[in-house]
């Protein structure tokens, strides 16, 4: 009995020891699997961060090369770079328990921020059309040490995690081997005990089975990780497709919003033109003074429509700017009548001049449009009723005291309203093209973005001080101009002497629009010239051969099949003695190389403008006509 009791106690002790050993082996196995999964997550995420950064930089490179033509590439760069930041945050959370890995991730975060600062300058240069500067910065950024630091740190993180995984696996295997040895000793000892040997043998078989199961589970987890990686790749591809569709929808919404805003503005201006013409027709027999007044109103509406077109061309960088020294206070005071008509009687406009005669060097039309846009935005913020303050002043700024302004003197132009104000999320987007808080058809969303582009072009800055219910103050900081004396703008209008125009010229008019062609023919007849109509550029050569003595060709620029400059390039060698005058409403820079030395007249134009353009074209140097050469 004593022996049985001892054997029973020994068997029970062996059983308990075996149970504890197997439990420890199971815990070590679970810890090893968890450590393995954690290490795989860290390594996969590190590779994902590397791939995301690479895709972002590749998109930026294509965006820079396209010269801002493909805006979606810039958005892809921004989205991928922001996604890399999110993935980096996840990597920080995964490695925060490991001191060495956490330090490496902190180094990666620092290199990521430095790299982002370098690339953002390149993207910003491309966005504002500074292509050469953007390319230089991009190639310089490719040689930046921060890029090598990011790659090196990612490799160190992966290598460090692989080393941790190996160490943890080795430690777990040592523990499992130790447990196995203990179980073997207990099994051998249990053989000496009848009941204990049976029990120990059974538990030994169980331990072997669980070990095999653990290996199978590890293999299954590895396969699952590979399947998850493939699923992530497929989901990423599907996400790219959906993002492309979303960008297309947003683009179409922006185009619709722009179209509605432009249609609204043009309808207002056409209403003035058509109304003035109709009233003039009714009063033509009874009240000549009223006819002149109504025609003036119609002309004013047409001029405002032309001004809107110039604003759109300036926004797209299709119309060249003409900088000149401008006294900001005088510019604002000279706009008082325009502001009163535009804003209405319910708006009280107060002007303040604290600029002490300081000047800026800018394009007068664009600066006037900026003031007008700010005033209209302020009026809308006040729902058409309230008090508006337009103040000009001066400021001396330190380096980067306001945005990226260099140290120096600046003229300030501030527009303040007591309207509804803006929330922070609206302020963050106010400079985006096509973004507007106005109703559909009430605005194009180009106002502040155009002002922002103009201020940046002048190396200035723009600030917005606003809060919901507290009104808004928009301040422009424009570099002071001290080079020359500001010219008297009123005195320089139309004082240039016009070139003498010979009478009775034979003029070939090439224009695909029949209405514009008829109007131009009528204008030439009014000026005493004989016009020959040509409604397609392909017919010009035949008409030149059929009519002797043609002195001048007036040609539109953009026409179906062949542009005006292309047509003249073909005609020029055969008729070098004929003067050329291009007429266009959308021709890019006025001194573009495609026009050569030929004169350019912008639509819409007046009779006086056409007469002066003809005079300049006829005064240009060119060979004498063939008959004159023969006579000599």
Helices and strands as residue ranges (DSSP letters): H 2-66, H 71-95, H 99-127, H 131-142, H 145-191, H 194-283, H 288-315, E 323-327, H 328-334, H 336-343, E 347-353, E 359-363, H 364-381, E 386-397, E 408-417, H 424-427, H 447-457, E 461-466, E 472-481, G 489-492, E 506-510, H 514-526, E 530-534, G 537-539, H 540-546, E 552-556, H 564-572, E 579-584, G 593-595, E 599-602, H 607-619, H 626-631
